[in-house]
Amino acid sequence: MASEVILKLVVCFVVGALTRCVRSEDPYLFFTWNVTYGTVAPLGVPQQVILINGQFPGPNINSTTNNNVVVNVFNHLDEPFLFTWSGIQQRKNSWQDGVLGTNCPIAPGTNYTYHFQVKDQIGSYIYYPSTAMHKAAGGFGGLTVHSRPLIPVPYDEPADDYTVLIGDWYTKSHKELRGFLDSGRPLGRPDGVLINGKAGKVGVKQEPLFTMEAGKTYRYRICNVGLKASLNFRIQSHMMKLVEMEGSHTVQNVYDSLDVHTGQCFTVLVTADQAPKDYYIVASTRFLKEMHTTSAIISYTNGNAEASPELPPAPVGWAWSLNQFRTFRWNLTASAARPNPQGSYHYGAINITRTIKLVNAVSRANGKLRYGFNGISHTDPATPLKLAEYFNMADKVFKYDVIKDEPENITDLTLQPNVVNMTFRNFVEIVFENHEKSIQSYHLDGYSFFAVAVEPGTWSPEKRMNYNLLDAVSRHTIQVFPKSWAAILLTFDNAGMWNIRSEIWERTYLGEQLYASILSPEKSLRDEYNIPDNTLLCGIVQGLPMPKSYT
């Protein structure tokens, strides 16, 4: 359903010697989403998918910095369901994060209304289902946060703005895939790759996905919405100028292809500077034994020739991808969502107060496949962690700090909720260490962090000498290559319960995630919003009176 925008303005008036102002609100965007099953055949095999208002993929949300987004979700599926808004920081508002650690799922045949603000953010993001294996059936889409008109962006306004959702795809249903995981089997390799819900073949006639007019420049927002595979993205005969990554303007380097790992989003500018005809967009899997490739068509408006069947080749090996990561830099001369330079935050000069090393592991004990961090494989209790904490019943649902900051046992996995207690406003270093032979991709809800290093081998304090402490990109996902590590830095200043998870969804479903609990000692509205009146209650808090509100 189309969005509706309501503008509420500031009105000031003078009463005697006093000036009084009626407080304004930022614009509202309203959406009504009906989530249903439908049948489509992305890879030529009819299968059940998840539709939003009949669309696969779901509709794009186009917002502007500080907009209030209100989404009324009607669940017409036969299972409980949630959306999460990946990369939206939900400042002071983990109530809207849409994961099982913060929210009760929306029961079949019922609805729930999300209400969140894209506060002080710009950039390209995605939303997707966070429950079970629903993401394998669709229900994902793009979420764009445009800069406000008064805040300059470091490039000219493009002729048009295109969202490109790339991802691997399985022809089996989400219930079949979940059955594999529950029985101890891995998902295995995907069956193909989709671009905006479709798989194109070279030489087979395709309707153009996008059009460009010769001489003009276009903005492409490229996001990997898949379950497992890193993907390489390229456009035949065209270069891509990287301008934004997960909410941060970047140094504008030019690339002929980009590795986009699961959960990641890049924004590029593409100029229509080639002969007017059709060209292929190409997305292909990386780091899998069998490469899957798909294509789509970009058509010049005055072109009359078909695209060449010779596709640009994909890079080989992960060293190439690591070297590309090292070229990504924060644009310190650009304004962010607010009218202050991005580079005014000198994160490299802040003392680290805590270091947490997270080592991923896999276990097949008793024939059951599980994944985890530091010897713990997370399980979601019937009562969401945030609700248990807010109702002062955490001790009945979970224990804090069941993992150590420096792991001792990483091979034997214990199944239980994994919640780390963080001190409000501490500056923390998190190191992801990957001892496996496969690539990992991790995401943190509620925050962006500085991705200061990704290196082969194992981490030690001496490796801090190699950190980028000047212009590392502030982002919300980070990849960790095989037998490698990655380090991130951030201030835990957003009170709430926040999910740290693998973006490789079978690993998330089977326990490779945890939650960071950040409690404000003030228990004040300055630091965290009150629980919304429409919050769904479940588990041991169902039917209880609401605790006293913050003031």
Residue pairs with C-beta under 8 A, 6 or more apart in sequence:
1 31
1 32
1 33
1 53
3 29
3 30
3 31
3 61
4 28
4 29
4 30
5 27
5 28
5 29
6 27
6 28
7 27
8 24
8 25
8 26
8 27
9 24
10 21
10 22
10 23
10 24
11 21
11 22
12 19
12 20
12 21
12 22
13 19
13 20
13 21
14 20
25 68
26 66
26 67
26 68
26 117
27 64
27 67
27 68
28 67
28 68
28 69
28 70
29 61
29 63
29 67
29 68
29 69
29 70
30 70
30 72
31 59
31 61
31 69
31 70
31 71
31 72
32 53
32 71
32 72
32 74
33 52
33 53
33 58
33 59
33 71
33 72
33 73
33 74
34 52
34 53
34 54
34 74
34 76
35 50
35 51
35 52
35 73
35 74
35 75
35 76
35 77
35 81
35 139
36 50
36 51
36 54
36 76
36 77
37 48
37 49
37 50
37 51
37 76
37 77
37 137
38 48
38 49
38 50
38 51
38 54
38 56
39 46
39 47
39 48
39 49
40 46
40 47
40 49
40 56
40 197
41 47
42 49
42 169
42 192
42 194
42 197
42 198
42 199
43 169
43 171
43 191
43 192
43 194
43 199
44 199
45 171
47 171
47 172
47 173
48 137
48 173
48 174
49 56
49 137
49 138
50 56
50 77
50 129
50 134
50 137
50 138
50 139
50 174
51 58
51 138
51 139
52 58
52 59
52 139
52 141
53 59
55 141
56 138
56 197
57 138
57 140
57 141
57 142
57 165
57 196
57 197
57 225
58 127
58 138
58 139
58 140
58 141
59 141
60 141
60 142
60 143
60 144
60 163
61 69
61 71
61 127
61 141
61 142
61 143
61 144
62 144
62 146
63 69
63 118
63 143
63 144
63 145
63 146
64 118
64 145
64 146
64 147
64 148
65 118
65 120
65 121
65 122
65 145
65 146
65 147
65 148
65 151
65 337
66 117
66 118
66 119
66 120
66 148
66 337
67 117
67 118
67 145
68 115
68 116
68 117
69 114
69 115
69 116
69 117
69 118
70 113
70 114
70 115
71 83
71 113
71 114
72 111
72 112
72 113
73 81
73 83
73 106
73 111
73 112
73 113
73 114
74 110
74 111
75 81
75 106
75 107
75 108
75 109
75 110
75 111
75 112
76 108
76 109
77 108
77 134
78 108
79 108
79 131
79 132
79 134
80 105
80 106
80 107
80 108
80 131
81 105
81 106
81 108
81 129
81 131
81 134
82 98
82 99
82 100
82 103
82 105
82 106
82 129
82 130
82 131
83 98
83 114
83 127
83 128
83 129
83 130
83 139
84 97
84 98
84 99
84 127
84 128
84 129
84 130
84 445
85 96
85 97
85 98
85 114
85 116
85 125
85 127
85 143
86 125
86 126
86 127
86 128
86 263
86 443
86 445
86 476
87 123
87 125
87 126
87 143
87 246
87 247
87 265
87 448
87 476
88 116
88 118
88 121
88 125
88 143
89 119
89 121
89 446
89 447
89 448
89 494
90 96
90 97
90 116
90 445
90 446
90 494
90 496
91 117
91 119
91 120
91 494
92 494
92 495
92 496
92 527
92 528
92 529
93 116
93 117
93 496
93 528
93 529
94 102
94 386
94 445
94 446
94 494
94 495
94 496
94 497
94 498
95 102
95 103
95 386
95 496
95 529
95 531
95 532
95 535
96 114
96 115
96 116
96 532
97 103
97 445
97 446
97 496
97 497
97 498
97 499
98 114
98 130
99 130
99 445
99 499
100 130
100 131
100 380
100 384
101 380
101 384
101 385
101 386
101 497
101 499
101 515
102 384
102 385
102 386
102 387
102 496
102 497
102 499
103 384
103 386
103 535
103 536
104 384
104 387
104 535
104 536
104 537
104 538
104 539
105 131
105 536
105 538
106 112
106 536
112 534
112 536
113 534
115 532
118 145
120 336
120 337
120 338
121 145
121 247
121 337
122 145
122 146
122 147
122 151
122 153
122 244
122 247
122 336
122 337
123 144
123 145
123 244
123 245
123 246
123 247
123 248
123 265
123 267
124 142
124 143
124 144
124 163
124 221
124 222
124 223
124 244
124 246
124 265
124 266
124 267
125 142
125 143
125 144
125 145
125 223
125 246
125 247
125 265
126 140
126 141
126 142
126 143
126 165
126 223
126 225
126 263
126 265
127 140
127 141
127 143
128 135
128 139
128 140
128 141
128 225
129 135
129 137
129 139
129 140
132 174
132 178
132 509
133 174
133 175
133 177
133 178
133 181
133 505
133 509
134 174
135 174
135 225
135 227
135 505
136 170
136 173
136 174
136 177
136 227
136 505
137 173
137 174
138 197
140 165
140 167
140 225
141 165
142 163
142 165
142 221
142 223
144 161
144 163
144 221
145 247
145 337
147 153
147 337
148 337
150 339
151 335
151 337
151 338
151 339
152 335
153 243
153 249
153 334
153 335
154 243
154 249
154 252
154 331
154 333
154 334
155 241
155 243
155 252
155 269
156 217
158 216
158 217
158 218
158 219
158 269
159 212
159 213
159 216
159 217
159 218
160 218
160 219
161 218
161 219
161 221
162 210
162 218
162 219
162 220
162 221
163 196
163 221
163 223
164 195
164 196
164 220
164 221
164 222
164 223
164 233
164 281
165 194
165 195
165 196
165 197
165 223
165 225
166 193
166 194
166 195
166 222
166 223
166 224
166 225
166 226
166 231
166 233
166 260
166 283
167 193
167 194
167 224
167 225
167 226
167 227
167 231
168 190
168 192
168 193
168 194
168 226
168 227
168 228
168 229
168 231
168 285
168 292
169 190
169 191
169 192
169 193
169 194
169 199
169 226
170 177
170 187
170 190
170 191
170 227
171 191
171 192
177 187
177 506
178 509
180 186
180 187
180 188
181 187
181 369
181 506
181 509
181 510
184 364
184 367
184 368
184 369
185 369
186 369
186 506
187 227
187 228
187 506
189 288
189 289
189 290
190 226
190 227
190 228
190 229
190 285
190 288
190 292
191 292
192 199
192 292
192 294
193 199
193 226
193 229
193 231
193 283
193 284
193 285
193 292
193 293
193 294
194 294
195 209
195 281
195 283
195 294
195 295
195 296
196 209
196 296
198 209
198 296
199 294
200 206
200 294
200 295
200 296
200 297
201 294
201 295
202 280
202 295
202 309
202 311
203 309
206 295
206 296
206 297
207 297
208 278
208 297
208 298
208 299
209 281
209 296
209 297
209 298
210 218
210 281
210 296
210 298
210 299
211 298
211 299
211 300
211 301
212 218
212 270
212 272
212 298
212 299
212 300
212 301
213 272
213 300
213 301
213 302
214 272
214 273
214 276
214 300
214 301
214 302
215 271
215 272
215 273
216 271
216 272
217 269
217 270
217 271
217 272
218 269
218 270
218 271
218 272
219 243
219 267
219 268
219 269
220 240
220 267
220 268
220 269
220 270
221 265
221 266
221 267
222 233
222 258
222 260
222 265
222 266
222 267
222 268
223 260
223 264
223 265
223 266
224 230
224 231
224 260
224 261
224 262
224 263
224 264
224 265
226 262
227 262
227 504
227 505
227 506
228 262
228 504
228 505
228 506
229 262
229 285
229 286
229 287
229 288
229 292
230 259
230 260
230 261
230 262
230 285
230 286
230 287
230 321
230 439
230 441
230 479
231 259
231 260
231 283
231 284
231 285
231 286
232 257
232 258
232 259
232 260
232 282
232 283
232 284
232 286
232 314
232 315
233 257
233 258
233 259
233 260
233 266
233 281
233 282
233 283
234 240
234 256
234 257
234 258
234 281
234 282
234 312
234 314
235 270
235 279
235 280
235 281
235 282
235 298
236 279
236 280
236 281
236 282
236 307
236 308
236 311
236 312
237 274
237 279
237 312
238 270
238 271
238 272
238 273
238 274
238 279
239 254
239 255
239 256
239 270
239 271
240 254
240 255
240 256
240 257
240 258
240 268
240 269
240 270
241 252
241 253
241 254
241 255
241 268
241 269
241 270
242 250
242 252
242 253
242 254
242 255
242 258
242 266
242 267
242 268
242 328
243 249
243 250
243 252
243 267
243 268
243 269
244 250
244 266
244 267
245 264
245 265
245 266
245 267
245 328
245 473
245 475
246 264
246 265
246 448
246 473
246 475
246 476
246 477
247 448
247 474
247 475
247 476
248 330
248 331
248 336
248 342
248 448
248 473
248 474
248 475
249 330
249 331
249 334
249 336
249 342
250 328
250 329
250 330
250 331
250 473
251 328
251 329
251 330
251 331
251 471
252 331
253 327
253 328
253 329
255 268
255 324
256 312
257 312
257 314
257 315
258 266
258 268
258 324
259 286
259 315
259 320
259 321
259 324
260 266
261 439
261 441
261 477
261 479
261 503
262 441
262 503
262 504
262 505
263 441
263 443
263 477
263 503
264 441
264 477
264 479
264 503
272 300
274 300
275 303
275 305
276 300
276 301
276 302
276 303
276 304
276 305
277 299
277 300
277 303
277 304
277 305
277 306
277 307
278 297
278 298
278 299
278 300
278 303
278 305
278 306
278 307
279 297
279 298
279 299
279 300
279 307
280 295
280 296
280 297
280 298
280 307
280 308
280 311
281 295
281 296
281 297
281 298
282 293
282 294
282 295
282 311
282 312
282 314
283 293
283 294
283 295
284 291
284 292
284 293
284 294
284 314
285 291
285 292
285 293
286 314
286 315
286 318
286 321
287 318
287 438
287 439
291 314
293 311
293 314
295 311
297 307
315 321
318 439
318 481
318 482
321 479
321 481
322 454
322 456
322 481
322 484
325 454
325 479
326 454
328 473
329 468
329 471
329 472
329 473
330 342
330 343
330 471
330 472
330 473
330 474
331 342
332 341
332 342
332 343
332 470
332 471
333 341
333 343
334 341
334 342
335 341
335 342
336 342
342 474
343 471
347 450
347 469
347 472
347 489
348 467
348 469
348 470
349 469
350 427
350 489
350 491
351 427
352 427
352 428
352 429
352 489
353 423
353 426
353 427
353 428
354 405
354 423
354 426
354 428
354 429
355 405
355 428
355 429
355 430
355 431
356 405
356 420
356 428
356 429
356 430
356 431
357 374
357 405
357 406
357 407
357 430
357 431
357 433
357 459
358 373
358 374
358 407
358 430
358 431
358 432
358 433
358 500
358 514
359 373
359 374
359 407
359 410
359 433
359 434
359 435
360 371
360 372
360 373
360 432
360 433
360 434
360 435
360 436
360 440
360 480
360 502
360 507
360 512
361 371
361 372
361 373
361 374
361 375
361 410
361 411
361 413
361 435
362 369
362 370
362 371
362 436
363 369
363 370
363 371
363 372
363 377
363 411
363 412
363 413
364 370
365 412
365 413
369 510
370 377
370 413
370 415
370 510
370 511
371 377
371 413
371 502
371 506
371 507
371 510
371 511
371 512
372 378
372 413
372 418
372 511
372 512
373 403
373 407
373 418
373 512
373 513
373 514
374 403
374 404
374 407
374 409
374 410
375 403
375 407
375 408
375 409
375 410
375 411
375 412
375 413
375 414
376 402
376 403
376 413
376 414
376 415
376 416
376 418
376 511
376 514
377 413
377 414
377 415
377 416
377 418
377 510
377 511
377 512
378 416
378 417
378 418
378 511
378 512
378 513
378 514
378 515
379 415
379 416
379 417
379 511
380 417
381 388
381 397
381 398
381 417
381 539
382 538
382 539
382 540
383 393
383 396
383 397
383 538
383 539
383 540
383 541
384 538
384 539
385 394
385 397
385 398
385 417
385 419
385 497
385 515
385 517
386 496
386 497
387 535
387 537
387 538
387 539
387 541
388 394
388 396
388 397
388 398
388 539
388 540
388 541
389 497
389 517
389 519
390 531
390 547
391 541
391 544
391 547
392 547
393 540
393 541
394 400
396 540
397 417
397 539
397 540
398 416
398 417
398 419
399 416
399 417
399 419
400 419
400 420
400 421
400 517
401 419
401 420
401 421
402 414
402 416
402 417
402 418
402 419
403 418
403 420
403 514
410 435
413 511
415 511
417 515
418 513
418 514
418 515
419 497
419 514
419 515
419 516
419 517
420 514
420 515
420 516
420 517
421 517
421 519
422 428
422 492
422 516
422 517
422 518
423 492
423 518
424 492
424 493
424 495
424 518
424 519
424 520
424 521
424 527
425 491
425 492
425 493
426 491
426 492
427 489
427 490
427 491
428 489
428 490
428 491
428 492
429 487
429 488
429 489
430 449
430 487
430 488
430 489
430 490
430 500
431 459
431 485
431 486
431 487
432 440
432 442
432 478
432 480
432 485
432 486
432 487
432 488
433 458
433 459
433 480
433 485
434 440
434 480
434 481
434 482
434 483
434 484
434 485
435 483
436 482
436 483
437 482
437 483
438 482
439 479
439 480
439 481
439 482
440 479
440 480
440 502
440 504
440 507
441 477
441 478
441 479
441 480
441 502
441 503
441 504
442 477
442 478
442 479
442 480
442 486
442 500
442 501
442 502
442 503
443 476
443 477
443 499
443 500
443 501
443 502
443 503
444 476
444 488
444 490
444 498
444 499
444 500
444 516
445 476
445 498
445 499
445 500
445 501
446 494
446 496
446 498
447 476
447 490
447 492
447 494
447 498
448 474
448 475
448 476
448 490
449 474
449 475
449 476
449 478
449 488
449 489
449 490
450 472
450 473
450 474
450 488
450 489
450 490
451 472
451 473
451 475
451 478
451 486
451 487
451 488
452 467
452 468
452 469
452 472
452 487
452 488
452 489
453 463
453 466
453 467
453 468
453 485
453 486
453 487
454 478
454 479
454 480
454 481
454 484
454 485
454 486
454 487
455 463
455 466
455 484
455 485
455 486
456 481
456 483
456 484
457 483
457 484
457 485
458 485
459 485
459 487
463 485
463 487
464 487
467 487
467 489
472 489
477 503
478 486
478 488
479 486
480 486
492 516
492 518
493 518
494 518
495 518
495 519
495 520
495 527
495 528
496 518
496 528
497 515
497 516
497 517
497 518
498 515
498 516
498 518
499 513
499 514
499 515
500 513
500 514
500 515
500 516
501 508
501 512
501 513
501 514
502 508
502 512
502 513
504 512
520 526
520 527
520 528
523 550
524 550
524 551
525 550
525 551
528 550
529 550
530 549
530 550
531 546
531 547
537 543
537 544
